[in-house]
Amino acid sequence: MIRVQTQDFDVGTEIAALRAARTDIGAIVTFTGAVRDQDNTITEMTLEHYPGMTETELERIEQEAHARWPLQATLIVHRVGTLQAGDNIVLVVTASAHRDAAFDAAKFLMDYLKTSAPFWKRESGPGGDRWVEAKADDEAAATLWAPRKDAAE
């Protein structure tokens, strides 16, 4: 399941809803991203997206995670709009019978969200505004998930 929304989320409530009446889940991995004010340079972050296109793309990457790993459930909640330092931005939850699949799928989804998801982030602070670019470390991490050339042969 995916949601793009302006309102905050509660991690505990989201996990409880995901595992309600489920006994087949043995591992749940969560990642919560927040607006970080590193060195008092960010007061707020504005996240923009194209409604419809963003949800379709997040559903596609979520389906890819399910194709790669034996997952019982997944959840991606991504906020848009203007957020303050310390606010939640994103929640990724993966659930599987075993921990390896849940950890790997969560990392895969986060690497995608950091590098390729159709969101645009603008940070604002005392020094002005700037658009946020994917970092080289994030790009390098995402390459781990690219299909191998020999896999198609």
Secondary structure in CASP SS format (residue, H / E / C, confidence):
PFRMAT SS
TARGET T0000
AUTHOR 0000-0000-0000
METHOD secondary structure of the structure
MODEL  1
M C 1.00
I E 1.00
R E 1.00
V E 1.00
Q E 1.00
T C 1.00
Q C 1.00
D C 1.00
F C 1.00
D C 1.00
V H 1.00
G H 1.00
T H 1.00
E H 1.00
I H 1.00
A H 1.00
A H 1.00
L H 1.00
R H 1.00
A C 1.00
A C 1.00
R C 1.00
T C 1.00
D C 1.00
I C 1.00
G C 1.00
A E 1.00
I E 1.00
V E 1.00
T E 1.00
F E 1.00
T E 1.00
G E 1.00
A E 1.00
V C 1.00
R C 1.00
D C 1.00
Q H 1.00
D H 1.00
N H 1.00
T C 1.00
I C 1.00
T C 1.00
E E 1.00
M E 1.00
T E 1.00
L E 1.00
E E 1.00
H E 1.00
Y C 1.00
P C 1.00
G C 1.00
M H 1.00
T H 1.00
E H 1.00
T H 1.00
E H 1.00
L H 1.00
E H 1.00
R H 1.00
I H 1.00
E H 1.00
Q H 1.00
E H 1.00
A H 1.00
H H 1.00
A H 1.00
R H 1.00
W C 1.00
P C 1.00
L E 1.00
Q E 1.00
A E 1.00
T E 1.00
L E 1.00
I E 1.00
V E 1.00
H E 1.00
R E 1.00
V C 1.00
G E 1.00
T E 1.00
L E 1.00
Q E 1.00
A C 1.00
G C 1.00
D C 1.00
N E 1.00
I E 1.00
V E 1.00
L E 1.00
V E 1.00
V E 1.00
T E 1.00
A E 1.00
S E 1.00
A C 1.00
H C 1.00
R H 1.00
D H 1.00
A H 1.00
A H 1.00
F H 1.00
D H 1.00
A H 1.00
A H 1.00
K H 1.00
F H 1.00
L H 1.00
M H 1.00
D H 1.00
Y H 1.00
L H 1.00
K H 1.00
T H 1.00
S C 1.00
A C 1.00
P C 1.00
F E 1.00
W E 1.00
K E 1.00
R E 1.00
E E 1.00
S E 1.00
G E 1.00
P C 1.00
G C 1.00
G E 1.00
D E 1.00
R E 1.00
W E 1.00
V C 1.00
E C 1.00
A C 1.00
K C 1.00
A H 1.00
D H 1.00
D H 1.00
E H 1.00
A H 1.00
A H 1.00
A H 1.00
T H 1.00
L C 1.00
W C 1.00
A C 1.00
P C 1.00
R C 1.00
K H 1.00
D H 1.00
A H 1.00
A H 1.00
E C 1.00
END
